[in-house]
Amino acid sequence: IYDIRKEIDKLNTDVCKTKQRSNRKEIYREINQLKKDLKKREKIVVKNIISTSQVILTTCIGADSSLLKDIDHFDIVVIDECAQGLEIETWIPILLGKRCVLAGDHCQLPPVVKSIDICTNQINAL
């Protein structure tokens, strides 16, 4: 990865020095090809790191990342500050795990309430 980045940097400086338009176009094509190769290599490295990790940290929405698609399931999913998340977004990681722990402190951060009617009904029920 490092070698590709160095090559891209070198070509970027070459573009500034090149005066002929045809030469610049060729350099830009080469830069774009190198960037594609760089993305492929980075993706392989990240997938390798994720597949060998014992613990993976992500946001609820980030759990739907394409990088995690190859992982069949997790032994346990822990959602911290779960009262701050919307129900629909917490289902994403929950469905990826065998077991789930919902953690949060109602005194630290109050729950997110999107419906005034539900909030009012809950208060009246108390």
MODELLER restraints for C-alpha pairs under 7 A, 6 or more apart:
rsr = mdl.restraints
at = mdl.atoms
rsr.add(forms.Gaussian(group=physical.xy_distance, feature=features.Distance(at['CA:1:A'], at['CA:38:A']), mean=6.25, stdev=0.5))
rsr.add(forms.Gaussian(group=physical.xy_distance, feature=features.Distance(at['CA:1:A'], at['CA:41:A']), mean=6.70, stdev=0.5))
rsr.add(forms.Gaussian(group=physical.xy_distance, feature=features.Distance(at['CA:4:A'], at['CA:34:A']), mean=6.56, stdev=0.5))
rsr.add(forms.Gaussian(group=physical.xy_distance, feature=features.Distance(at['CA:4:A'], at['CA:38:A']), mean=6.50, stdev=0.5))
rsr.add(forms.Gaussian(group=physical.xy_distance, feature=features.Distance(at['CA:8:A'], at['CA:31:A']), mean=5.83, stdev=0.5))
rsr.add(forms.Gaussian(group=physical.xy_distance, feature=features.Distance(at['CA:8:A'], at['CA:34:A']), mean=6.89, stdev=0.5))
rsr.add(forms.Gaussian(group=physical.xy_distance, feature=features.Distance(at['CA:11:A'], at['CA:27:A']), mean=6.61, stdev=0.5))
rsr.add(forms.Gaussian(group=physical.xy_distance, feature=features.Distance(at['CA:11:A'], at['CA:31:A']), mean=6.86, stdev=0.5))
rsr.add(forms.Gaussian(group=physical.xy_distance, feature=features.Distance(at['CA:15:A'], at['CA:24:A']), mean=5.67, stdev=0.5))
rsr.add(forms.Gaussian(group=physical.xy_distance, feature=features.Distance(at['CA:15:A'], at['CA:27:A']), mean=6.69, stdev=0.5))
rsr.add(forms.Gaussian(group=physical.xy_distance, feature=features.Distance(at['CA:18:A'], at['CA:24:A']), mean=6.32, stdev=0.5))
rsr.add(forms.Gaussian(group=physical.xy_distance, feature=features.Distance(at['CA:47:A'], at['CA:67:A']), mean=6.25, stdev=0.5))
rsr.add(forms.Gaussian(group=physical.xy_distance, feature=features.Distance(at['CA:60:A'], at['CA:89:A']), mean=5.94, stdev=0.5))
rsr.add(forms.Gaussian(group=physical.xy_distance, feature=features.Distance(at['CA:60:A'], at['CA:90:A']), mean=5.82, stdev=0.5))
rsr.add(forms.Gaussian(group=physical.xy_distance, feature=features.Distance(at['CA:60:A'], at['CA:92:A']), mean=6.33, stdev=0.5))
rsr.add(forms.Gaussian(group=physical.xy_distance, feature=features.Distance(at['CA:60:A'], at['CA:93:A']), mean=5.89, stdev=0.5))
rsr.add(forms.Gaussian(group=physical.xy_distance, feature=features.Distance(at['CA:61:A'], at['CA:89:A']), mean=6.18, stdev=0.5))
rsr.add(forms.Gaussian(group=physical.xy_distance, feature=features.Distance(at['CA:61:A'], at['CA:92:A']), mean=6.83, stdev=0.5))
rsr.add(forms.Gaussian(group=physical.xy_distance, feature=features.Distance(at['CA:63:A'], at['CA:92:A']), mean=6.54, stdev=0.5))
rsr.add(forms.Gaussian(group=physical.xy_distance, feature=features.Distance(at['CA:63:A'], at['CA:93:A']), mean=5.69, stdev=0.5))
rsr.add(forms.Gaussian(group=physical.xy_distance, feature=features.Distance(at['CA:64:A'], at['CA:92:A']), mean=6.60, stdev=0.5))
rsr.add(forms.Gaussian(group=physical.xy_distance, feature=features.Distance(at['CA:73:A'], at['CA:96:A']), mean=5.03, stdev=0.5))
rsr.add(forms.Gaussian(group=physical.xy_distance, feature=features.Distance(at['CA:73:A'], at['CA:97:A']), mean=5.33, stdev=0.5))
rsr.add(forms.Gaussian(group=physical.xy_distance, feature=features.Distance(at['CA:74:A'], at['CA:96:A']), mean=6.03, stdev=0.5))
rsr.add(forms.Gaussian(group=physical.xy_distance, feature=features.Distance(at['CA:74:A'], at['CA:97:A']), mean=4.44, stdev=0.5))
rsr.add(forms.Gaussian(group=physical.xy_distance, feature=features.Distance(at['CA:74:A'], at['CA:98:A']), mean=6.29, stdev=0.5))
rsr.add(forms.Gaussian(group=physical.xy_distance, feature=features.Distance(at['CA:75:A'], at['CA:97:A']), mean=5.68, stdev=0.5))
rsr.add(forms.Gaussian(group=physical.xy_distance, feature=features.Distance(at['CA:75:A'], at['CA:98:A']), mean=5.26, stdev=0.5))
rsr.add(forms.Gaussian(group=physical.xy_distance, feature=features.Distance(at['CA:75:A'], at['CA:99:A']), mean=6.39, stdev=0.5))
rsr.add(forms.Gaussian(group=physical.xy_distance, feature=features.Distance(at['CA:76:A'], at['CA:97:A']), mean=5.43, stdev=0.5))
rsr.add(forms.Gaussian(group=physical.xy_distance, feature=features.Distance(at['CA:76:A'], at['CA:98:A']), mean=5.90, stdev=0.5))
rsr.add(forms.Gaussian(group=physical.xy_distance, feature=features.Distance(at['CA:76:A'], at['CA:99:A']), mean=4.75, stdev=0.5))
rsr.add(forms.Gaussian(group=physical.xy_distance, feature=features.Distance(at['CA:76:A'], at['CA:100:A']), mean=5.61, stdev=0.5))
rsr.add(forms.Gaussian(group=physical.xy_distance, feature=features.Distance(at['CA:77:A'], at['CA:93:A']), mean=6.78, stdev=0.5))
rsr.add(forms.Gaussian(group=physical.xy_distance, feature=features.Distance(at['CA:77:A'], at['CA:94:A']), mean=6.53, stdev=0.5))
rsr.add(forms.Gaussian(group=physical.xy_distance, feature=features.Distance(at['CA:77:A'], at['CA:97:A']), mean=5.55, stdev=0.5))
rsr.add(forms.Gaussian(group=physical.xy_distance, feature=features.Distance(at['CA:77:A'], at['CA:99:A']), mean=6.22, stdev=0.5))
rsr.add(forms.Gaussian(group=physical.xy_distance, feature=features.Distance(at['CA:77:A'], at['CA:100:A']), mean=4.69, stdev=0.5))
rsr.add(forms.Gaussian(group=physical.xy_distance, feature=features.Distance(at['CA:77:A'], at['CA:101:A']), mean=6.22, stdev=0.5))
rsr.add(forms.Gaussian(group=physical.xy_distance, feature=features.Distance(at['CA:78:A'], at['CA:100:A']), mean=5.81, stdev=0.5))
rsr.add(forms.Gaussian(group=physical.xy_distance, feature=features.Distance(at['CA:78:A'], at['CA:101:A']), mean=4.72, stdev=0.5))
rsr.add(forms.Gaussian(group=physical.xy_distance, feature=features.Distance(at['CA:78:A'], at['CA:102:A']), mean=6.07, stdev=0.5))
rsr.add(forms.Gaussian(group=physical.xy_distance, feature=features.Distance(at['CA:79:A'], at['CA:101:A']), mean=6.24, stdev=0.5))
rsr.add(forms.Gaussian(group=physical.xy_distance, feature=features.Distance(at['CA:79:A'], at['CA:102:A']), mean=5.04, stdev=0.5))
rsr.add(forms.Gaussian(group=physical.xy_distance, feature=features.Distance(at['CA:79:A'], at['CA:103:A']), mean=5.98, stdev=0.5))
rsr.add(forms.Gaussian(group=physical.xy_distance, feature=features.Distance(at['CA:80:A'], at['CA:102:A']), mean=6.31, stdev=0.5))
rsr.add(forms.Gaussian(group=physical.xy_distance, feature=features.Distance(at['CA:80:A'], at['CA:103:A']), mean=4.70, stdev=0.5))
rsr.add(forms.Gaussian(group=physical.xy_distance, feature=features.Distance(at['CA:80:A'], at['CA:104:A']), mean=5.67, stdev=0.5))
rsr.add(forms.Gaussian(group=physical.xy_distance, feature=features.Distance(at['CA:81:A'], at['CA:103:A']), mean=5.78, stdev=0.5))
rsr.add(forms.Gaussian(group=physical.xy_distance, feature=features.Distance(at['CA:81:A'], at['CA:104:A']), mean=4.20, stdev=0.5))
rsr.add(forms.Gaussian(group=physical.xy_distance, feature=features.Distance(at['CA:81:A'], at['CA:105:A']), mean=6.94, stdev=0.5))
rsr.add(forms.Gaussian(group=physical.xy_distance, feature=features.Distance(at['CA:82:A'], at['CA:102:A']), mean=5.91, stdev=0.5))
rsr.add(forms.Gaussian(group=physical.xy_distance, feature=features.Distance(at['CA:82:A'], at['CA:103:A']), mean=5.94, stdev=0.5))
rsr.add(forms.Gaussian(group=physical.xy_distance, feature=features.Distance(at['CA:82:A'], at['CA:104:A']), mean=5.73, stdev=0.5))
rsr.add(forms.Gaussian(group=physical.xy_distance, feature=features.Distance(at['CA:83:A'], at['CA:104:A']), mean=6.48, stdev=0.5))
rsr.add(forms.Gaussian(group=physical.xy_distance, feature=features.Distance(at['CA:83:A'], at['CA:111:A']), mean=4.51, stdev=0.5))
rsr.add(forms.Gaussian(group=physical.xy_distance, feature=features.Distance(at['CA:83:A'], at['CA:112:A']), mean=6.27, stdev=0.5))
rsr.add(forms.Gaussian(group=physical.xy_distance, feature=features.Distance(at['CA:84:A'], at['CA:111:A']), mean=5.41, stdev=0.5))
rsr.add(forms.Gaussian(group=physical.xy_distance, feature=features.Distance(at['CA:84:A'], at['CA:112:A']), mean=5.24, stdev=0.5))
rsr.add(forms.Gaussian(group=physical.xy_distance, feature=features.Distance(at['CA:85:A'], at['CA:112:A']), mean=6.91, stdev=0.5))
rsr.add(forms.Gaussian(group=physical.xy_distance, feature=features.Distance(at['CA:94:A'], at['CA:100:A']), mean=6.27, stdev=0.5))
rsr.add(forms.Gaussian(group=physical.xy_distance, feature=features.Distance(at['CA:113:A'], at['CA:119:A']), mean=6.83, stdev=0.5))
